[in-house]
């Protein structure tokens, strides 16, 4: 029987080198295996831009790349890059631009690996680009069915791709997840997770966590589809586990939080990307509004787990604990918005969450206990809070069948929409893109039909919008500064070690501001409204900042953009900026 001796890597190298060289230091004609090793084998396969689990875990310390939706597992959207600073931001210039070739809403952002940029467009297009020149390396276009349009809440949007190993992963509008070879764009596997004809679609970037691809679905407003969070094997697409965000069986104790078996059509989809804490192997994932959106009477109770953040066991998908922001939601205040994992100045391990219901929260991420809650902008649907930050509802702002609830603040777009906030570990501030508006709403009785809109609203009117960016102390919730603007904040934010915060708006201005005061230092008009998220990366010693542009999106924004289009055009793409050469 053949035996193989175990030896250390360093000793193996010495033995191999000794055996492979002749006495005159020239390679031996026919080298023998090293002393004590009967079989010696090695292979190497060139896999450019390979993304390991270690890279993903330590993305918070990686200044060059942008590997996650929120930059890192903590979802801080903070980059260590500091070439672009408060002193030279005024010298930013466009370096290259990519036209997406489609006019729909653009909600995407880049994912960047060692100078290779991956970005998605609406209609489920994926582009692979050279980050320095913008040269297209490959593109993939997922074929979509012709009858998809009526099932879409918010145009044909996509929010980006995840990267892991040698593949790129996209969730699609027709309820597929597609794995692409990161070098060629070739389809490696394609798995269907739902039926778009029922209204179930997928719009958000997958999360790579615990060695799996995790995705959440959209579609609660169309047909009241059950929310699902699904973990897939990254190599095959096989389902590892799947967690539903509301009951699917009357015997589930949570079903008692939905009167009249309303859980059966209760929605609560999981339509934004979550994040991950490797320390506790916990995935944090937001859950959206219950259905029907504006008639809480037919679904009396808390309607768990709608409008909540779920803490999931990464191995099994089991719910460890949760926090619900808006029980028995009457206003379409989805709780999907991101959680940002922070150790605050009091040593507490928390998640920070700016919710559409108009409040910022600090929640203990190990227990789900609320530390504090503060308003983002004007809020009047609550009169106060009880234990564990449970809201006390203002009855005058609940829509009825025979009354219009007027001037309900915030509007259904929220005190903050889905566009993600950012956190700087240098300033200890949370930066929030906010909306300041209200709505008039009236409920109506509506019969549920699979695959059709299920809103139960007779009147839905948007009142004038404003917005901007605010900064909050991450430990206390105290407002540090505000930068108002004439239109709502319609992009995510980016914070950098250069002392800057980047944002975009509906008028098409991409801006850089001081992270300590909010003072605007630079802005550039990209030519149409911005609805995507900024990112930054480094290629060959140069820092780049990218913004996806293209107006549109969900809620009442299509109506608002009708007015803006009197002064701008549709169009989608990505523009990349860097310092002019003499200022680097």
FENBELKA-V30439 format. One record per residue. N is the residue number from 1. RES is the residue in one small letter. OMEGA is omega in radians with two decimals (NA if undefined). BURIAL is # if it has 9 or more other C-alpha atoms within 8 Angstrom, else .. D_LAST is the distance of its C-alpha to the last C-alpha in Angstrom with 1 decimal. Layout:
n = {N/N}
res = {RES/RES}
omega = {OMEGA/OMEGA}
burial = {BURIAL/BURIAL}
d_last = {D_LAST/D_LAST}
This chain:
n = {1/2/3/4/5/6/7/8/9/10/11/12/13/14/15/16/17/18/19/20/21/22/23/24/25/26/27/28/29/30/31/32/33/34/35/36/37/38/39/40/41/42/43/44/45/46/47/48/49/50/51/52/53/54/55/56/57/58/59/60/61/62/63/64/65/66/67/68/69/70/71/72/73/74/75/76/77/78/79/80/81/82/83/84/85/86/87/88/89/90/91/92/93/94/95/96/97/98/99/100/101/102/103/104/105/106/107/108/109/110/111/112/113/114/115/116/117/118/119/120/121/122/123/124/125/126/127/128/129/130/131/132/133/134/135/136/137/138/139/140/141/142/143/144/145/146/147/148/149/150/151/152/153/154/155/156/157/158/159/160/161/162/163/164/165/166/167/168/169/170/171/172/173/174/175/176/177/178/179/180/181/182/183/184/185/186/187/188/189/190/191/192/193/194/195/196/197/198/199/200/201/202/203/204/205/206/207/208/209/210/211/212/213/214/215/216/217/218/219/220/221/222/223/224/225/226/227/228/229/230/231/232/233/234/235/236/237/238/239/240/241/242/243/244/245/246/247/248/249/250/251/252/253/254/255/256/257/258/259/260/261/262/263/264/265/266/267/268/269/270/271/272/273/274/275/276/277/278/279/280/281/282/283/284/285/286/287/288/289/290/291/292/293/294/295/296/297/298/299/300/301/302/303/304/305/306/307/308/309/310/311/312/313/314/315/316/317/318/319/320/321/322/323/324/325/326/327/328/329/330/331/332/333/334/335/336/337/338/339/340/341/342/343/344/345/346/347/348/349/350/351/352/353/354/355/356/357/358/359/360/361/362/363/364/365/366/367/368/369/370/371/372/373/374/375/376/377/378/379/380/381/382/383/384/385/386/387/388/389/390/391/392/393/394/395/396/397/398/399/400/401/402/403/404/405/406/407/408/409/410/411/412/413/414/415/416/417/418/419/420/421/422/423/424/425/426/427/428/429/430/431/432/433/434/435/436/437/438/439/440/441/442/443/444/445/446/447/448/449/450/451/452/453/454/455/456/457/458/459/460/461/462/463/464/465/466/467/468/469/470/471/472/473/474/475/476/477/478/479/480/481/482/483/484/485/486/487/488/489/490/491/492/493/494/495/496/497/498/499/500/501/502/503/504/505/506/507/508/509/510/511/512/513/514/515/516/517/518/519/520/521/522/523/524/525/526/527/528/529/530/531/532/533/534/535/536/537/538/539/540/541/542/543/544/545/546/547/548/549/550/551/552/553/554/555/556/557/558/559/560/561/562/563/564/565/566/567/568/569/570/571/572/573/574/575/576/577/578/579/580/581/582/583/584}
res = {x/x/x/x/x/x/x/x/x/x/x/x/x/x/x/x/x/x/x/x/x/x/x/x/x/x/x/x/x/x/x/x/x/x/x/x/x/x/x/x/x/x/x/x/x/x/x/x/x/x/x/x/x/x/x/x/x/x/x/x/x/x/x/x/x/x/x/x/x/x/x/x/x/x/x/x/x/x/x/x/x/x/x/x/x/x/x/x/x/x/x/x/x/x/x/x/x/x/x/x/x/x/x/x/x/x/x/x/x/x/x/x/x/x/x/x/x/x/x/x/x/x/x/x/x/x/x/x/x/x/x/x/x/x/x/x/x/x/x/x/x/x/x/x/x/x/x/x/x/x/x/x/x/x/x/x/x/x/x/x/x/x/x/x/x/x/x/x/x/x/x/x/x/x/x/x/x/x/x/x/x/x/x/x/x/x/x/x/x/x/x/x/x/x/x/x/x/x/x/x/x/x/x/x/x/x/x/x/x/x/x/x/x/x/x/x/x/x/x/x/x/x/x/x/x/x/x/x/x/x/x/x/x/x/x/x/x/x/x/x/x/x/x/x/x/x/x/x/x/x/x/x/x/x/x/x/x/x/x/x/x/x/x/x/x/x/x/x/x/x/x/x/x/x/x/x/x/x/x/x/x/x/x/x/x/x/x/x/x/x/x/x/x/x/x/x/x/x/x/x/x/x/x/x/x/x/x/x/x/x/x/x/x/x/x/x/x/x/x/x/x/x/x/x/x/x/x/x/x/x/x/x/x/x/x/x/x/x/x/x/x/x/x/x/x/x/x/x/x/x/x/x/x/x/x/x/x/x/x/x/x/x/x/x/x/x/x/x/x/x/x/x/x/x/x/x/x/x/x/x/x/x/x/x/x/x/x/x/x/x/x/x/x/x/x/x/x/x/x/x/x/x/x/x/x/x/x/x/x/x/x/x/x/x/x/x/x/x/x/x/x/x/x/x/x/x/x/x/x/x/x/x/x/x/x/x/x/x/x/x/x/x/x/x/x/x/x/x/x/x/x/x/x/x/x/x/x/x/x/x/x/x/x/x/x/x/x/x/x/x/x/x/x/x/x/x/x/x/x/x/x/x/x/x/x/x/x/x/x/x/x/x/x/x/x/x/x/x/x/x/x/x/x/x/x/x/x/x/x/x/x/x/x/x/x/x/x/x/x/x/x/x/x/x/x/x/x/x/x/x/x/x/x/x/x/x/x/x/x/x/x/x/x/x/x/x/x/x/x/x/x/x/x/x/x/x/x/x/x/x/x/x/x/x/x/x/x/x/x/x/x/x/x/x/x/x/x/x/x/x/x/x/x/x}
omega = {-3.10/3.10/3.06/-3.11/3.10/3.08/-3.10/3.14/-3.11/3.11/3.11/3.14/3.14/-3.12/-3.10/-3.14/-3.13/-3.07/-3.00/-3.13/3.04/-3.07/-3.12/3.11/3.00/-3.11/3.09/-3.08/-3.08/-3.03/3.08/3.06/-3.12/3.14/3.08/3.13/-3.12/3.13/3.12/-3.10/3.03/3.08/3.12/3.11/-3.11/-3.13/-3.10/3.09/3.09/-3.12/-3.12/3.10/3.11/3.11/-3.12/-3.13/-3.06/3.14/3.11/3.13/-3.09/-3.10/-2.99/-2.92/3.00/-2.92/-3.09/3.06/-3.14/-3.11/-3.11/3.13/3.11/-3.14/-3.10/-2.99/3.09/3.09/3.11/-3.12/-3.06/3.07/3.06/-3.00/3.05/-3.06/-3.05/-3.10/3.14/-3.14/3.10/3.11/3.06/3.11/3.05/-3.08/3.07/3.00/3.13/3.14/3.10/-3.03/-3.10/3.06/3.14/-3.07/-2.90/3.09/3.13/2.80/-2.98/3.12/3.03/3.10/3.08/-3.11/3.01/3.13/3.11/3.01/3.00/-3.07/3.06/2.98/3.06/3.10/2.99/-2.95/2.95/-3.01/-3.10/-3.04/-3.05/3.14/-3.14/-3.13/3.01/3.01/3.14/3.10/-3.13/-3.14/-3.11/-3.13/-3.07/-3.10/-3.09/-2.96/-3.09/-3.13/-3.03/3.08/-2.78/-3.05/-2.97/-2.95/2.94/-3.02/3.02/-3.10/2.99/3.12/3.09/-3.07/-3.12/-3.11/3.08/-3.01/3.09/2.97/-2.95/-3.12/3.12/2.96/3.02/2.84/-3.06/3.04/-3.10/3.00/-3.00/-3.13/-3.02/-3.03/3.14/3.11/3.10/2.99/-3.09/-3.06/3.09/-3.10/-3.11/-3.12/-3.11/-3.11/3.05/-3.07/3.13/3.12/3.09/-3.05/-2.93/3.10/3.03/3.04/2.99/-3.09/3.08/3.10/-3.11/3.03/-3.05/-3.10/3.05/-3.04/3.03/2.99/-3.12/-3.12/3.12/3.08/3.11/-3.08/3.12/3.06/-3.11/2.97/-2.98/3.07/-3.07/2.99/-3.04/-3.09/-3.01/-3.04/3.13/-3.14/3.07/3.02/3.10/-3.12/3.06/-3.03/2.99/-3.06/3.01/-3.11/-3.12/-3.13/3.09/-3.14/-3.13/3.13/3.14/3.09/3.09/-3.13/3.01/-3.13/-3.10/3.07/-3.08/3.14/-2.92/3.07/-3.12/-3.12/-2.98/-2.78/3.01/-3.10/3.06/3.04/-2.83/3.03/-3.13/-3.13/-3.10/-3.07/-3.12/3.03/3.10/-3.06/-3.13/-3.12/-3.03/-3.02/3.01/3.09/-0.04/-2.94/-2.92/3.12/-3.08/-3.06/-3.10/3.14/-3.13/-3.10/-3.10/3.13/3.10/0.05/3.12/3.06/-3.08/2.84/3.12/2.98/-3.00/2.97/-3.03/3.14/-2.97/-3.03/-3.14/3.14/3.10/3.10/-3.12/2.95/-3.13/-3.08/-3.05/3.08/3.09/-3.07/3.09/-2.86/-3.12/3.13/3.13/3.08/-3.03/-2.97/-2.99/2.92/3.10/-3.03/-3.02/2.87/-3.00/-3.04/3.05/3.11/-3.13/3.04/-2.97/2.79/3.05/-3.04/3.03/-2.95/3.06/3.13/3.00/-3.08/2.96/-3.10/2.87/-3.05/3.03/-3.00/3.07/-3.05/-3.05/3.13/-3.10/3.07/3.12/3.07/3.14/3.13/3.06/3.10/-3.10/-3.14/3.09/3.12/3.07/3.02/-3.14/-3.12/3.06/-3.14/-3.11/3.04/3.06/-3.05/2.99/-2.97/3.01/-3.05/3.14/-3.08/3.08/-3.11/3.09/3.12/-3.04/3.10/3.03/3.02/-3.02/3.05/3.09/-3.12/0.04/3.04/-3.10/3.02/3.04/2.90/2.96/3.08/-3.09/-3.06/-2.90/3.04/3.10/3.13/3.08/3.06/3.12/3.14/-3.05/3.14/2.99/-3.11/-2.99/2.98/-2.96/3.08/3.09/-3.12/3.11/-3.11/2.96/-3.09/3.03/-3.13/2.99/3.07/-3.05/3.11/3.13/3.02/-3.08/3.08/3.12/-3.12/-3.04/-3.05/-3.11/3.14/3.08/3.11/3.06/-3.03/3.08/3.02/-3.01/-3.11/2.75/3.13/-3.13/-3.14/3.06/3.09/-3.12/3.02/-3.02/-3.13/-3.05/-3.05/-3.12/3.11/-3.14/3.07/3.09/3.04/-3.12/3.08/-3.03/3.09/3.11/3.02/-3.09/2.99/2.97/-3.10/3.09/3.04/-3.11/3.09/3.03/3.12/-3.03/2.93/3.14/3.10/3.06/-3.14/-3.04/3.10/3.12/-3.14/3.01/-2.93/2.96/-3.14/3.07/-3.11/-3.12/-3.10/-3.07/3.14/3.11/-3.11/-3.04/2.96/-3.07/3.13/-3.10/3.02/3.07/-3.05/-3.14/3.10/-3.13/-3.03/3.07/3.03/3.09/-3.10/-3.11/3.03/3.08/3.04/3.12/3.09/3.09/3.03/-3.07/3.04/3.00/-3.12/-3.13/-3.02/3.07/3.13/-2.96/-3.11/-3.09/-3.06/3.09/3.10/-3.13/-3.12/3.07/3.09/-3.12/-3.11/3.01/-3.08/3.13/-3.13/2.97/3.11/-3.11/3.10/3.12/3.10/-3.08/-3.06/3.00/3.10/3.00/-2.97/-3.06/-3.10/3.13/NA}
burial = {./././././././././././#/././#/#/././#/#/#/#/./././././#/././././#/#/././#/#/././././././././././#/./#/././././#/#/#/#/#/././#/#/#/#/#/#/#/#/#/#/#/#/#/#/#/#/#/#/#/#/./#/#/#/./#/#/././#/./#/#/#/#/././././#/./#/#/#/#/#/#/#/#/#/#/./#/#/#/#/#/#/#/#/#/#/#/#/#/#/#/#/#/././#/./#/./#/#/#/./././././././#/././#/#/./#/#/#/#/#/#/#/#/#/#/#/./#/#/#/#/#/#/#/#/#/#/#/#/#/#/#/#/#/././#/./#/./#/#/#/././#/#/#/./#/#/#/#/#/#/#/#/#/#/#/#/././#/#/#/#/#/#/#/#/#/#/#/#/#/#/#/#/#/#/#/#/#/#/#/././#/./#/./#/#/#/#/#/#/#/././././#/./#/#/./#/#/#/./#/#/#/./#/#/#/#/#/#/#/#/#/#/#/#/#/./././#/#/#/#/#/#/#/#/#/#/#/#/#/#/#/#/././#/#/#/./#/#/#/#/#/#/#/#/#/#/#/#/././#/./#/./#/#/#/#/#/#/#/#/#/#/#/#/#/#/#/#/#/#/#/#/#/#/#/#/././././#/#/#/#/#/#/#/#/#/#/#/#/#/#/#/#/#/././#/#/#/#/#/#/#/#/#/#/#/#/#/#/#/#/./#/./././#/#/#/#/./#/././#/#/#/#/./././#/#/././#/#/#/#/#/#/#/#/#/#/#/#/#/#/#/#/#/./././#/#/#/#/#/#/#/#/#/#/#/#/#/#/#/#/#/./././././#/#/#/./#/#/#/#/./#/#/./#/#/./#/#/#/#/#/#/#/#/#/#/././#/./#/#/#/#/#/./././#/#/#/#/#/#/#/#/#/#/#/#/#/#/#/#/#/#/#/#/#/#/#/#/#/#/#/#/#/./#/#/./#/#/#/#/././#/./#/#/#/#/#/#/#/#/#/#/#/#/././#/#/#/#/#/#/#/#/#/#/#/#/#/././#/#/././#/././#/#/././#/./#/#/#/#/#/#/#/#/#/#/#/./././.}
d_last = {64.5/61.1/59.2/55.5/54.5/51.6/49.2/45.8/42.7/42.2/45.8/45.8/43.0/45.0/48.2/46.6/45.0/48.3/50.3/48.1/48.1/51.1/52.3/50.4/47.1/47.2/47.1/50.5/52.2/53.2/51.5/53.5/52.2/51.3/54.2/55.3/53.4/55.6/53.0/49.3/47.2/43.5/41.6/38.0/36.8/33.4/31.9/28.3/26.3/29.4/29.1/31.3/32.9/31.1/27.7/29.0/30.4/27.3/24.8/24.2/22.6/20.6/16.9/16.3/19.2/21.1/24.7/26.9/27.7/26.6/23.8/26.3/30.0/29.9/28.3/25.9/23.1/20.8/17.7/16.4/12.8/10.9/7.1/8.1/10.4/13.2/11.5/8.7/10.6/12.2/9.3/10.0/11.8/14.3/13.5/17.1/20.4/23.5/26.9/29.3/32.3/34.2/34.7/35.7/33.9/30.7/30.3/28.1/24.7/22.8/23.7/21.2/22.3/20.1/18.2/21.4/21.6/25.1/26.0/29.4/30.8/34.1/37.2/36.0/33.6/31.0/28.1/26.2/23.0/20.3/17.2/14.8/17.1/19.5/22.4/25.4/27.0/30.1/31.5/34.6/36.8/39.4/42.7/43.9/47.5/48.5/50.2/47.3/46.2/48.9/47.9/44.3/43.6/40.2/39.6/38.6/35.5/33.8/31.1/29.6/30.4/30.7/29.9/32.1/33.1/32.8/33.5/32.1/34.5/35.1/37.9/39.5/41.4/44.6/44.6/43.3/40.7/39.3/37.7/35.7/34.7/30.9/30.7/33.1/33.8/37.4/39.5/40.6/42.7/43.5/45.5/47.1/47.3/49.1/50.7/48.7/52.0/52.7/49.4/47.5/44.0/40.7/37.4/35.0/32.8/34.9/34.3/34.4/36.4/38.8/38.5/39.5/38.3/39.2/39.5/41.1/43.0/43.1/46.2/48.2/48.6/50.2/53.3/52.5/51.3/51.1/47.6/46.7/44.1/44.4/43.1/43.1/43.2/39.8/41.5/44.5/44.0/47.2/47.6/47.5/48.3/48.3/48.6/49.9/48.8/52.3/55.8/57.3/60.7/63.1/63.8/60.3/60.6/57.4/59.4/61.3/58.3/58.9/62.2/64.4/62.6/59.6/57.3/58.5/56.3/54.0/50.6/47.9/45.4/42.3/39.8/36.4/34.7/35.7/34.1/35.4/36.1/36.7/38.2/41.2/40.9/40.8/39.4/38.9/39.6/40.3/43.4/44.0/46.8/50.4/52.4/53.9/51.0/53.0/56.5/56.5/60.4/60.9/58.8/59.8/58.2/54.8/54.0/52.3/49.6/48.3/45.5/44.7/42.2/43.9/43.3/44.4/45.4/42.9/45.8/48.3/46.8/49.4/48.6/48.3/48.0/46.6/45.8/47.0/45.3/47.7/51.2/53.3/50.5/51.8/48.6/46.5/44.1/42.7/41.7/39.2/36.0/33.8/34.5/31.7/32.8/32.2/33.8/34.2/34.6/38.4/37.9/39.1/37.9/37.5/36.2/34.8/35.8/35.5/38.5/39.6/42.6/40.5/39.9/37.5/39.1/38.7/40.9/41.8/40.6/43.4/46.2/45.3/46.3/44.7/43.2/42.5/42.0/40.6/40.3/37.1/38.5/42.1/44.5/48.3/49.5/50.0/52.0/50.8/50.4/52.9/52.6/49.5/47.8/50.3/50.2/53.3/53.5/54.4/57.4/56.9/53.6/55.1/56.0/59.7/61.8/63.5/60.8/57.3/55.0/53.0/49.7/48.8/45.4/43.0/43.3/43.5/39.7/39.6/38.0/35.2/35.2/34.1/30.4/29.1/28.1/25.4/25.7/23.3/24.7/22.8/24.5/27.5/27.5/28.5/26.9/29.4/29.3/32.7/35.5/38.2/41.2/44.7/47.3/51.0/52.6/56.1/57.3/59.8/61.7/60.5/61.8/59.4/59.1/57.0/54.0/54.3/52.4/53.8/52.6/55.9/54.6/56.7/54.4/50.6/49.0/45.4/45.2/42.2/38.8/35.9/33.3/29.8/28.1/29.6/28.7/31.6/32.1/32.5/35.3/37.5/36.5/36.1/34.0/31.0/29.6/30.0/28.1/30.8/30.4/33.1/32.9/33.0/29.9/29.9/26.9/26.1/23.4/20.3/19.4/16.3/15.7/13.0/16.2/16.3/19.1/18.8/22.0/23.8/27.1/30.1/29.2/26.1/23.4/20.4/19.3/17.0/19.0/19.1/20.8/23.1/24.4/23.7/22.4/20.7/17.3/16.4/18.6/19.0/22.5/22.7/26.2/28.4/29.0/26.9/29.0/26.7/24.3/20.5/18.9/15.5/14.8/12.6/13.1/12.3/9.5/7.8/9.1/11.4/13.9/17.3/20.3/23.8/25.6/29.3/32.0/35.1/36.2/39.3/41.5/42.1/38.7/40.2/42.4/39.6/37.4/40.5/39.9/36.1/36.8/38.5/35.0/33.0/33.6/33.6/31.2/29.2/25.9/22.4/19.2/15.7/12.6/8.8/6.0/6.9/5.6/5.9/3.8/0.0}
